[in-house]
Amino acid sequence: MGGRETGPRARVAILDWPGLEDLDIVLDRLLALMGGLERFVRPGQYVLIKPNLVAGAPASTGGTTHVELVEALVRRVQRLRPGRLVVAEGAAVADPVRTFELLGYRAMADRTGVEMTDLDHAEHVPAPIADPVYPGVLEVARPILECDVLISVPCLKTHINAGITVAIKNTYGMVSQEARTRIHREYRLEECICDLSRIRPADLVVVDGLIGTQGVAGGADFTMPAGAKLMLAGDNVVAMDAVAARVMRQSPRIRSLDWAAERGLGPNRLSEIEVVGLSVEDAARCYLSPGEHLRRTMRGLELFDLDSCTGCSTIVHGAISRYRGMELARPLRIVFGGDGKEGRLEEPPPGGELLVVGDCAKSLRHAGTFIPGCPPRPEDLHGFLREHGLACRRCHPALQEALAEIAGEPLHASLRALCGGEMVHQGASNSARPTDLALLVGDCMAHYYQNSRLRADQVLGGQGDNVAFVPGCPPTIEDVRVGLAQLRAVAARRAAGA
């Protein structure tokens, strides 16, 4: 498989991309720097183009690939007379078919005559490999395995669970939505995407860096567009991510990247990569890291990352992000990384707590509470915040009183309710799907509400009123009852239409 001619060094090309009106000029220059599209695509081949559409956020957020870029690639591939040309993607927990429509991909397919394939509902087949990182055999969408040429078109983004999401992370849509949900719950995202990149590496990567997303980011949290105004291309996924991490000024200590390099998939040292067009230094953009984003949005939080790898950083960031927007009860300083080096720490602020996380920081364990692990368990971080009374619980009494009032009602069984960054109730018939009833209580749940409502709107065609938000810190019991009344009405409408 694969249509590229491999050279002695992996190559990454970088160009400024001022705006969509410059797309054709920039793309042609970029492909020329890569040796021309004909280097990758030959007549008669089966070519698959995979954008990054995740939860269907508009491209203006920086979270999804511009359809204009994909269409430009489609038209250039068509000139090379492929035997078959497909644009294929899953769409996180959203509905892929509706995502294709909302983001303009269906209309693009009609204009160009290209096939559109929903990877989430394609046949998935086992794809075993030697020396896997993920503990199990991954099942990959058959179109990915069958294509002769794979062109990946990701965005230039940071990611709370993977450090960055560019070429290697764009493989995640190759497995089913059910598998992605399970792997996230196993905290084995990086292991999975490393192996997926080895099972079927992209032959050509074209990165949409016109906008990009920074900070916490992830599957649907695209509230901080980066405005990078770049387009990149590469012939090796490892080299691309190694360059992209440095362009975004993020730590290159990314486990999925290191594992892939160790297994011979490509180089992750800049000295081994041919960078053409702009230099990495000239292309560098000041992307906000997930940790810095969290620090800015949580009063009382200090994060000291002593050059950790993504094993610790993604666990710390992911666990703490559950409490984003919350004012902690007391100041909290979290230290992680350090590779076991001896060091000294200042005392936490008066009345505050110091948490040392991960085996690399164990030489500092005498300074505060120590949570071991490589990586540590996220449940231990949640337990620490609860046991030390750091997480705010001002909203819990009103929510629990309101839930007690509806005990025995059908609504109680079909509802999930969250406040203060934790699940307070999940009914027996609620599986946390985008279509299930959800009540989110308290001001610090606003960001979670926005993401949940986006996903519900995607699946339900803009009618995501099955997700209700009750503001306040704390809200009154009456406010919570209003939110429950909204969801009771939704349940009644659904029952009437069944």
Buried (B, 14 or more C-beta within 10 A) or exposed (E): EBBBEEEEEBBBBBBBBEEEEBBEEBBBBBBEBBBEBEBBBBEEBBBBBBBBBBBBBEBEBBBBBBBBBBBBBBEBBBEBEBEBBBBBBBBBBBBBBBBBBBBBBBEBBEEBEBEBBBBBEBEBEEBEBEEBBBEBEBBBBBBBBBBBBBBBBBBBBBBBBBBBBBBBBBBBBBBBBEBBBBBBEEBBBBBBBBBBBBBBBBBBBBBBBBBBBBBBBBBBBBBBBBEBBBBBBBBBBBBBBBBBBBBBBBBBBBBBBBBBBEBEBBBBEBEBBBBBBBEBEEBBBEBBBBBBBBBEBBEBBBBBBBEBBBBBBBBBBBBBBBBBBBBBBBBBBBBBBBEEEEEEBEEBBEEBBBBBBBBBBBBBBEBBBBBBBEBBBBEBBBEBBBEBEBBBBBBBEBBBEBBEBBEEEBBBBBBBBBBBBBEBBBBEEBEEBBBBBBBBBBBBBEBBBBBBBBBBBBBBEEEBBBBBBBBBEBBEEEBBBEBBEBBBEBBEEEEEEE
